[in-house]
Amino acid sequence: MRLLELDGVDARYGPVQVLHGVSLEVGEGEVVAVLGGNGAGKTTTLRAISGLVAQSGEIRLGGERIGGSAPERVARLGIAHVPEGRGIFGELSVRDNLRLGAYLRRNGFAAGYERVRGYFPWLEERRDQQAGTLSGGEQQMLALARALMARPRLLLLDEPSLGLAPSIVRELFRIVGELNEKEGLAVLVVEQNAKLALRSSSRAYVLEAGRVALEGPSGELAENESVRKAYLGY
């Protein structure tokens, strides 16, 4: 069953058009990757879904049209977005960052906190620490935990491995895989590490100059000669 659908989506920043008729979908409980070079439109695709950039075309969540909606409505309908660069509130404590993640769920902080603590046990001992003093990997984990506090139907991840050590990246994707397997969380991930993205997803799209150039099962794309040469290095 389709959860997210994009149909002919254009997006622009002022006069500059970045997306040109992008169509993609994410099924219930599916992990889908978006690949592409710098400037291909990957981040803009996620921003269009979240209502953070001017766009046209059809965007639907569970069959309900969300294209053109304000970011708060998109969040209330069940989409959580972890942006490139983490986007945590560095001057606030770890716990207060998590409280902000739960602001749409009335009286839902305690249960949400226990849930995310199961995936990130270190949160409890760091709960009063200023978030900006965490390591880069911990900040990325906190950004993910904060997104999970909203109990989303769909998680948007933008370059989660950027600037992180390989061991942290593996742990991050392990947790995302566990959330998908145990809770059926659907994920749309933009990731510079194409090998990891294809290994962690069931399907993938390749963007070039704001258009979908290739799409298909991740295993097939991993064997596609043009994808291998451009993104996988062999």
Protein Blocks (a to p, Z undefined) as FASTA:
>chain_A
ZZbdcehiacdehjbcfbghiacdddehiacddeddehilmmmmmmmmnopaccedjdde
ehiafehiafklmmmnopacddehhlpafkbcfklmmmmmmmmmghilmmmmmmmmmmmm
mlmmmmmpcfklpcfklmmmmmmmmmmmnopabdcdehklgopafklmmmmmmmmmmmmm
mnopacddddfblmlmmmmpmbdcddeehiafbgcdfklmmmpmklmmmmnoZZ
